[in-house]
Amino acid sequence: MSQFLVLVNILLACFNLLPIPPLDGSRIVDAIIPSALRPLWGRFSALGPLLLVAVILLPGLLGVSILSWPIRWAGELLAWVTGR
């Protein structure tokens, strides 16, 4: 059970690092983006909530699993950390 909870926590942490506003990854991009690209980033940020909904809903609507690679990666990381 604890391995499952760790796996879910890793997946949520990776999801939160996506550079889509309002997720935390967008704050990282906002801190390091060059001044020349800031206007473009501002327009992208305005569409952030719509893009976030698209990232969450579109794979299910299209029948594509975007979680297969992150789940496999997190499972392998967890197996490496626990030595199993």
Backbone atoms as SQL, in Angstrom:
CREATE TABLE atoms (id INTEGER PRIMARY KEY, chain TEXT, resi INTEGER, resn TEXT, atom TEXT, x REAL, y REAL, z REAL);
INSERT INTO atoms VALUES
  (1, 'A', 1, 'MET', 'N', 0.826, -1.190, 0.000),
  (2, 'A', 1, 'MET', 'CA', 0.000, 0.000, 0.000),
  (3, 'A', 1, 'MET', 'C', 0.874, 1.259, 0.000),
  (4, 'A', 2, 'SER', 'N', 1.940, 1.233, 0.797),
  (5, 'A', 2, 'SER', 'CA', 2.801, 2.417, 0.862),
  (6, 'A', 2, 'SER', 'C', 3.522, 2.640, -0.471),
  (7, 'A', 3, 'GLN', 'N', 3.870, 1.561, -1.180),
  (8, 'A', 3, 'GLN', 'CA', 4.502, 1.720, -2.489),
  (9, 'A', 3, 'GLN', 'C', 3.550, 2.405, -3.462),
  (10, 'A', 4, 'PHE', 'N', 2.272, 2.051, -3.399),
  (11, 'A', 4, 'PHE', 'CA', 1.291, 2.680, -4.260),
  (12, 'A', 4, 'PHE', 'C', 1.178, 4.165, -3.935),
  (13, 'A', 5, 'LEU', 'N', 1.162, 4.506, -2.662),
  (14, 'A', 5, 'LEU', 'CA', 1.064, 5.910, -2.266),
  (15, 'A', 5, 'LEU', 'C', 2.288, 6.704, -2.707),
  (16, 'A', 6, 'VAL', 'N', 3.461, 6.100, -2.618),
  (17, 'A', 6, 'VAL', 'CA', 4.676, 6.765, -3.089),
  (18, 'A', 6, 'VAL', 'C', 4.610, 6.963, -4.596),
  (19, 'A', 7, 'LEU', 'N', 4.128, 5.963, -5.320),
  (20, 'A', 7, 'LEU', 'CA', 3.996, 6.064, -6.772),
  (21, 'A', 7, 'LEU', 'C', 3.043, 7.190, -7.159),
  (22, 'A', 8, 'VAL', 'N', 1.914, 7.272, -6.487),
  (23, 'A', 8, 'VAL', 'CA', 0.956, 8.339, -6.765),
  (24, 'A', 8, 'VAL', 'C', 1.569, 9.697, -6.453),
  (25, 'A', 9, 'ASN', 'N', 2.305, 9.782, -5.359),
  (26, 'A', 9, 'ASN', 'CA', 2.935, 11.039, -4.973),
  (27, 'A', 9, 'ASN', 'C', 3.971, 11.479, -6.003),
  (28, 'A', 10, 'ILE', 'N', 4.746, 10.550, -6.526),
  (29, 'A', 10, 'ILE', 'CA', 5.736, 10.873, -7.554),
  (30, 'A', 10, 'ILE', 'C', 5.041, 11.354, -8.825),
  (31, 'A', 11, 'LEU', 'N', 3.968, 10.681, -9.213),
  (32, 'A', 11, 'LEU', 'CA', 3.230, 11.087, -10.413),
  (33, 'A', 11, 'LEU', 'C', 2.621, 12.474, -10.253),
  (34, 'A', 12, 'LEU', 'N', 2.068, 12.766, -9.085),
  (35, 'A', 12, 'LEU', 'CA', 1.503, 14.092, -8.858),
  (36, 'A', 12, 'LEU', 'C', 2.584, 15.174, -8.854),
  (37, 'A', 13, 'ALA', 'N', 3.751, 14.849, -8.315),
  (38, 'A', 13, 'ALA', 'CA', 4.850, 15.815, -8.310),
  (39, 'A', 13, 'ALA', 'C', 5.308, 16.107, -9.733),
  (40, 'A', 14, 'CYS', 'N', 5.410, 15.074, -10.559),
  (41, 'A', 14, 'CYS', 'CA', 5.811, 15.279, -11.960),
  (42, 'A', 14, 'CYS', 'C', 4.753, 16.071, -12.714),
  (43, 'A', 15, 'PHE', 'N', 3.491, 15.766, -12.479),
  (44, 'A', 15, 'PHE', 'CA', 2.416, 16.500, -13.134),
  (45, 'A', 15, 'PHE', 'C', 2.451, 17.969, -12.740),
  (46, 'A', 16, 'ASN', 'N', 2.708, 18.236, -11.475),
  (47, 'A', 16, 'ASN', 'CA', 2.743, 19.615, -10.979),
  (48, 'A', 16, 'ASN', 'C', 3.887, 20.411, -11.589),
  (49, 'A', 17, 'LEU', 'N', 4.910, 19.743, -12.090),
  (50, 'A', 17, 'LEU', 'CA', 6.046, 20.439, -12.689),
  (51, 'A', 17, 'LEU', 'C', 5.859, 20.745, -14.171),
  (52, 'A', 18, 'LEU', 'N', 4.713, 20.395, -14.739),
  (53, 'A', 18, 'LEU', 'CA', 4.440, 20.782, -16.125),
  (54, 'A', 18, 'LEU', 'C', 4.410, 22.301, -16.225),
  (55, 'A', 19, 'PRO', 'N', 5.002, 22.857, -17.262),
  (56, 'A', 19, 'PRO', 'CA', 5.050, 24.329, -17.377),
  (57, 'A', 19, 'PRO', 'C', 3.755, 24.925, -17.924),
  (58, 'A', 20, 'ILE', 'N', 2.648, 24.579, -17.297),
  (59, 'A', 20, 'ILE', 'CA', 1.344, 25.105, -17.690),
  (60, 'A', 20, 'ILE', 'C', 0.775, 25.867, -16.503),
  (61, 'A', 21, 'PRO', 'N', 0.505, 27.153, -16.676),
  (62, 'A', 21, 'PRO', 'CA', -0.118, 27.888, -15.574),
  (63, 'A', 21, 'PRO', 'C', -1.478, 27.286, -15.244),
  (64, 'A', 22, 'PRO', 'N', -1.843, 27.121, -14.059),
  (65, 'A', 22, 'PRO', 'CA', -1.345, 27.604, -12.772),
  (66, 'A', 22, 'PRO', 'C', -0.459, 26.607, -12.036),
  (67, 'A', 23, 'LEU', 'N', 0.074, 25.584, -12.693),
  (68, 'A', 23, 'LEU', 'CA', 0.939, 24.613, -12.025),
  (69, 'A', 23, 'LEU', 'C', 2.284, 25.243, -11.670),
  (70, 'A', 24, 'ASP', 'N', 2.996, 24.607, -10.744),
  (71, 'A', 24, 'ASP', 'CA', 4.263, 25.155, -10.250),
  (72, 'A', 24, 'ASP', 'C', 5.353, 25.196, -11.313),
  (73, 'A', 25, 'GLY', 'N', 5.298, 24.316, -12.300),
  (74, 'A', 25, 'GLY', 'CA', 6.287, 24.346, -13.369),
  (75, 'A', 25, 'GLY', 'C', 6.272, 25.655, -14.131),
  (76, 'A', 26, 'SER', 'N', 5.112, 26.291, -14.204),
  (77, 'A', 26, 'SER', 'CA', 5.040, 27.585, -14.895),
  (78, 'A', 26, 'SER', 'C', 5.764, 28.670, -14.121),
  (79, 'A', 27, 'ARG', 'N', 5.819, 28.539, -12.820),
  (80, 'A', 27, 'ARG', 'CA', 6.553, 29.521, -12.011),
  (81, 'A', 27, 'ARG', 'C', 8.066, 29.386, -12.220),
  (82, 'A', 28, 'ILE', 'N', 8.508, 28.157, -12.460),
  (83, 'A', 28, 'ILE', 'CA', 9.924, 27.938, -12.756),
  (84, 'A', 28, 'ILE', 'C', 10.268, 28.589, -14.094),
  (85, 'A', 29, 'VAL', 'N', 9.424, 28.354, -15.093),
  (86, 'A', 29, 'VAL', 'CA', 9.643, 28.962, -16.408),
  (87, 'A', 29, 'VAL', 'C', 9.596, 30.476, -16.297),
  (88, 'A', 30, 'ASP', 'N', 8.640, 30.986, -15.528),
  (89, 'A', 30, 'ASP', 'CA', 8.502, 32.427, -15.361),
  (90, 'A', 30, 'ASP', 'C', 9.766, 33.052, -14.756),
  (91, 'A', 31, 'ALA', 'N', 10.447, 32.308, -13.906),
  (92, 'A', 31, 'ALA', 'CA', 11.653, 32.835, -13.269),
  (93, 'A', 31, 'ALA', 'C', 12.857, 32.837, -14.205),
  (94, 'A', 32, 'ILE', 'N', 12.891, 31.943, -15.184),
  (95, 'A', 32, 'ILE', 'CA', 14.104, 31.829, -16.011),
  (96, 'A', 32, 'ILE', 'C', 13.906, 32.256, -17.463),
  (97, 'A', 33, 'ILE', 'N', 12.700, 32.657, -17.834),
  (98, 'A', 33, 'ILE', 'CA', 12.441, 33.009, -19.232),
  (99, 'A', 33, 'ILE', 'C', 13.136, 34.332, -19.589),
  (100, 'A', 34, 'PRO', 'N', 13.744, 34.416, -20.754),
  (101, 'A', 34, 'PRO', 'CA', 14.393, 35.666, -21.160),
  (102, 'A', 34, 'PRO', 'C', 13.356, 36.779, -21.380),
  (103, 'A', 35, 'SER', 'N', 13.790, 37.997, -21.224),
  (104, 'A', 35, 'SER', 'CA', 12.896, 39.153, -21.373),
  (105, 'A', 35, 'SER', 'C', 12.256, 39.221, -22.753),
  (106, 'A', 36, 'ALA', 'N', 12.983, 38.791, -23.773),
  (107, 'A', 36, 'ALA', 'CA', 12.455, 38.859, -25.136),
  (108, 'A', 36, 'ALA', 'C', 11.246, 37.942, -25.323),
  (109, 'A', 37, 'LEU', 'N', 11.184, 36.861, -24.568),
  (110, 'A', 37, 'LEU', 'CA', 10.074, 35.912, -24.706),
  (111, 'A', 37, 'LEU', 'C', 8.945, 36.159, -23.710),
  (112, 'A', 38, 'ARG', 'N', 9.115, 37.136, -22.836),
  (113, 'A', 38, 'ARG', 'CA', 8.107, 37.391, -21.799),
  (114, 'A', 38, 'ARG', 'C', 6.730, 37.746, -22.358),
  (115, 'A', 39, 'PRO', 'N', 6.591, 38.552, -23.425),
  (116, 'A', 39, 'PRO', 'CA', 5.245, 38.815, -23.964),
  (117, 'A', 39, 'PRO', 'C', 4.553, 37.538, -24.475),
  (118, 'A', 40, 'LEU', 'N', 5.311, 36.681, -25.133),
  (119, 'A', 40, 'LEU', 'CA', 4.754, 35.419, -25.608),
  (120, 'A', 40, 'LEU', 'C', 4.334, 34.540, -24.434),
  (121, 'A', 41, 'TRP', 'N', 5.158, 34.517, -23.401),
  (122, 'A', 41, 'TRP', 'CA', 4.839, 33.741, -22.203),
  (123, 'A', 41, 'TRP', 'C', 3.577, 34.290, -21.520),
  (124, 'A', 42, 'GLY', 'N', 3.411, 35.598, -21.533),
  (125, 'A', 42, 'GLY', 'CA', 2.214, 36.204, -20.949),
  (126, 'A', 42, 'GLY', 'C', 0.943, 35.772, -21.680),
  (127, 'A', 43, 'ARG', 'N', 1.015, 35.706, -23.002),
  (128, 'A', 43, 'ARG', 'CA', -0.149, 35.248, -23.777),
  (129, 'A', 43, 'ARG', 'C', -0.415, 33.764, -23.522),
  (130, 'A', 44, 'PHE', 'N', 0.660, 32.987, -23.435),
  (131, 'A', 44, 'PHE', 'CA', 0.524, 31.563, -23.136),
  (132, 'A', 44, 'PHE', 'C', -0.081, 31.358, -21.747),
  (133, 'A', 45, 'SER', 'N', 0.354, 32.166, -20.790),
  (134, 'A', 45, 'SER', 'CA', -0.147, 32.051, -19.421),
  (135, 'A', 45, 'SER', 'C', -1.638, 32.348, -19.336),
  (136, 'A', 46, 'ALA', 'N', -2.108, 33.242, -20.182),
  (137, 'A', 46, 'ALA', 'CA', -3.538, 33.559, -20.173),
  (138, 'A', 46, 'ALA', 'C', -4.373, 32.352, -20.608),
  (139, 'A', 47, 'LEU', 'N', -3.799, 31.496, -21.434),
  (140, 'A', 47, 'LEU', 'CA', -4.494, 30.292, -21.893),
  (141, 'A', 47, 'LEU', 'C', -4.225, 29.083, -21.004),
  (142, 'A', 48, 'GLY', 'N', -3.458, 29.263, -19.942),
  (143, 'A', 48, 'GLY', 'CA', -3.042, 28.167, -19.078),
  (144, 'A', 48, 'GLY', 'C', -4.156, 27.271, -18.578),
  (145, 'A', 49, 'PRO', 'N', -5.214, 27.824, -17.979),
  (146, 'A', 49, 'PRO', 'CA', -6.280, 26.947, -17.490),
  (147, 'A', 49, 'PRO', 'C', -6.931, 26.105, -18.596),
  (148, 'A', 50, 'LEU', 'N', -7.108, 26.694, -19.778),
  (149, 'A', 50, 'LEU', 'CA', -7.668, 25.928, -20.895),
  (150, 'A', 50, 'LEU', 'C', -6.727, 24.804, -21.326),
  (151, 'A', 51, 'LEU', 'N', -5.443, 25.106, -21.375),
  (152, 'A', 51, 'LEU', 'CA', -4.462, 24.089, -21.740),
  (153, 'A', 51, 'LEU', 'C', -4.393, 22.977, -20.702),
  (154, 'A', 52, 'LEU', 'N', -4.535, 23.340, -19.451),
  (155, 'A', 52, 'LEU', 'CA', -4.513, 22.347, -18.379),
  (156, 'A', 52, 'LEU', 'C', -5.701, 21.391, -18.512),
  (157, 'A', 53, 'VAL', 'N', -6.867, 21.931, -18.789),
  (158, 'A', 53, 'VAL', 'CA', -8.043, 21.085, -18.997),
  (159, 'A', 53, 'VAL', 'C', -7.825, 20.177, -20.208),
  (160, 'A', 54, 'ALA', 'N', -7.226, 20.711, -21.262),
  (161, 'A', 54, 'ALA', 'CA', -6.956, 19.909, -22.458),
  (162, 'A', 54, 'ALA', 'C', -5.981, 18.776, -22.153),
  (163, 'A', 55, 'VAL', 'N', -4.935, 19.059, -21.378),
  (164, 'A', 55, 'VAL', 'CA', -3.950, 18.031, -21.029),
  (165, 'A', 55, 'VAL', 'C', -4.600, 16.924, -20.202),
  (166, 'A', 56, 'ILE', 'N', -5.557, 17.285, -19.379),
  (167, 'A', 56, 'ILE', 'CA', -6.211, 16.300, -18.525),
  (168, 'A', 56, 'ILE', 'C', -7.266, 15.495, -19.301),
  (169, 'A', 57, 'LEU', 'N', -8.067, 16.166, -20.120),
  (170, 'A', 57, 'LEU', 'CA', -9.215, 15.510, -20.752),
  (171, 'A', 57, 'LEU', 'C', -8.938, 14.890, -22.116),
  (172, 'A', 58, 'LEU', 'N', -8.128, 15.525, -22.940),
  (173, 'A', 58, 'LEU', 'CA', -7.943, 15.042, -24.315),
  (174, 'A', 58, 'LEU', 'C', -7.399, 13.619, -24.432),
  (175, 'A', 59, 'PRO', 'N', -6.422, 13.226, -23.649),
  (176, 'A', 59, 'PRO', 'CA', -5.952, 11.837, -23.803),
  (177, 'A', 59, 'PRO', 'C', -7.060, 10.811, -23.583),
  (178, 'A', 60, 'GLY', 'N', -7.926, 11.045, -22.603),
  (179, 'A', 60, 'GLY', 'CA', -9.028, 10.122, -22.375),
  (180, 'A', 60, 'GLY', 'C', -10.026, 10.126, -23.516),
  (181, 'A', 61, 'LEU', 'N', -10.284, 11.296, -24.078),
  (182, 'A', 61, 'LEU', 'CA', -11.214, 11.393, -25.187),
  (183, 'A', 61, 'LEU', 'C', -10.652, 10.765, -26.460),
  (184, 'A', 62, 'LEU', 'N', -9.343, 10.831, -26.622),
  (185, 'A', 62, 'LEU', 'CA', -8.701, 10.267, -27.810),
  (186, 'A', 62, 'LEU', 'C', -8.302, 8.806, -27.636),
  (187, 'A', 63, 'GLY', 'N', -8.461, 8.279, -26.432),
  (188, 'A', 63, 'GLY', 'CA', -8.099, 6.894, -26.173),
  (189, 'A', 63, 'GLY', 'C', -6.611, 6.664, -26.073),
  (190, 'A', 64, 'VAL', 'N', -5.870, 7.695, -25.713),
  (191, 'A', 64, 'VAL', 'CA', -4.416, 7.604, -25.593),
  (192, 'A', 64, 'VAL', 'C', -4.049, 7.668, -24.119),
  (193, 'A', 65, 'SER', 'N', -3.147, 6.809, -23.687),
  (194, 'A', 65, 'SER', 'CA', -2.716, 6.821, -22.298),
  (195, 'A', 65, 'SER', 'C', -1.411, 7.605, -22.169),
  (196, 'A', 66, 'ILE', 'N', -1.502, 8.804, -21.614),
  (197, 'A', 66, 'ILE', 'CA', -0.286, 9.598, -21.408),
  (198, 'A', 66, 'ILE', 'C', 0.387, 9.231, -20.098),
  (199, 'A', 67, 'LEU', 'N', -0.269, 8.412, -19.298),
  (200, 'A', 67, 'LEU', 'CA', 0.293, 8.060, -18.000),
  (201, 'A', 67, 'LEU', 'C', 1.116, 6.788, -18.032),
  (202, 'A', 68, 'SER', 'N', 1.119, 6.053, -19.134),
  (203, 'A', 68, 'SER', 'CA', 1.835, 4.782, -19.158),
  (204, 'A', 68, 'SER', 'C', 3.333, 4.964, -18.947),
  (205, 'A', 69, 'TRP', 'N', 3.936, 5.936, -19.621),
  (206, 'A', 69, 'TRP', 'CA', 5.381, 6.154, -19.434),
  (207, 'A', 69, 'TRP', 'C', 5.685, 6.663, -18.036),
  (208, 'A', 70, 'PRO', 'N', 5.000, 7.695, -17.506),
  (209, 'A', 70, 'PRO', 'CA', 5.325, 8.146, -16.151),
  (210, 'A', 70, 'PRO', 'C', 5.095, 7.081, -15.089),
  (211, 'A', 71, 'ILE', 'N', 4.055, 6.262, -15.246),
  (212, 'A', 71, 'ILE', 'CA', 3.805, 5.207, -14.262),
  (213, 'A', 71, 'ILE', 'C', 4.925, 4.183, -14.308),
  (214, 'A', 72, 'ARG', 'N', 5.357, 3.797, -15.502),
  (215, 'A', 72, 'ARG', 'CA', 6.451, 2.833, -15.626),
  (216, 'A', 72, 'ARG', 'C', 7.744, 3.406, -15.042),
  (217, 'A', 73, 'TRP', 'N', 8.026, 4.677, -15.339),
  (218, 'A', 73, 'TRP', 'CA', 9.236, 5.319, -14.825),
  (219, 'A', 73, 'TRP', 'C', 9.203, 5.402, -13.303),
  (220, 'A', 74, 'ALA', 'N', 8.080, 5.827, -12.743),
  (221, 'A', 74, 'ALA', 'CA', 7.972, 5.952, -11.291),
  (222, 'A', 74, 'ALA', 'C', 8.060, 4.580, -10.628),
  (223, 'A', 75, 'GLY', 'N', 7.465, 3.573, -11.248),
  (224, 'A', 75, 'GLY', 'CA', 7.556, 2.219, -10.703),
  (225, 'A', 75, 'GLY', 'C', 8.981, 1.707, -10.697),
  (226, 'A', 76, 'GLU', 'N', 9.722, 1.965, -11.774),
  (227, 'A', 76, 'GLU', 'CA', 11.125, 1.547, -11.836),
  (228, 'A', 76, 'GLU', 'C', 11.969, 2.314, -10.816),
  (229, 'A', 77, 'LEU', 'N', 11.682, 3.602, -10.653),
  (230, 'A', 77, 'LEU', 'CA', 12.393, 4.394, -9.652),
  (231, 'A', 77, 'LEU', 'C', 12.122, 3.874, -8.252),
  (232, 'A', 78, 'LEU', 'N', 10.879, 3.569, -7.983),
  (233, 'A', 78, 'LEU', 'CA', 10.510, 3.037, -6.681),
  (234, 'A', 78, 'LEU', 'C', 11.145, 1.682, -6.433),
  (235, 'A', 79, 'ALA', 'N', 11.186, 0.837, -7.461),
  (236, 'A', 79, 'ALA', 'CA', 11.833, -0.475, -7.327),
  (237, 'A', 79, 'ALA', 'C', 13.329, -0.309, -7.083),
  (238, 'A', 80, 'TRP', 'N', 13.954, 0.649, -7.740),
  (239, 'A', 80, 'TRP', 'CA', 15.389, 0.899, -7.537),
  (240, 'A', 80, 'TRP', 'C', 15.665, 1.400, -6.122),
  (241, 'A', 81, 'VAL', 'N', 14.821, 2.316, -5.628),
  (242, 'A', 81, 'VAL', 'CA', 15.018, 2.885, -4.296),
  (243, 'A', 81, 'VAL', 'C', 14.817, 1.820, -3.219),
  (244, 'A', 82, 'THR', 'N', 13.810, 0.973, -3.394),
  (245, 'A', 82, 'THR', 'CA', 13.521, -0.051, -2.376),
  (246, 'A', 82, 'THR', 'C', 14.366, -1.308, -2.551),
  (247, 'A', 83, 'GLY', 'N', 15.073, -1.419, -3.677),
  (248, 'A', 83, 'GLY', 'CA', 15.939, -2.577, -3.909),
  (249, 'A', 83, 'GLY', 'C', 15.190, -3.812, -4.341),
  (250, 'A', 84, 'ARG', 'N', 14.010, -3.661, -4.902),
  (251, 'A', 84, 'ARG', 'CA', 13.217, -4.831, -5.342),
  (252, 'A', 84, 'ARG', 'C', 13.330, -5.033, -6.807);
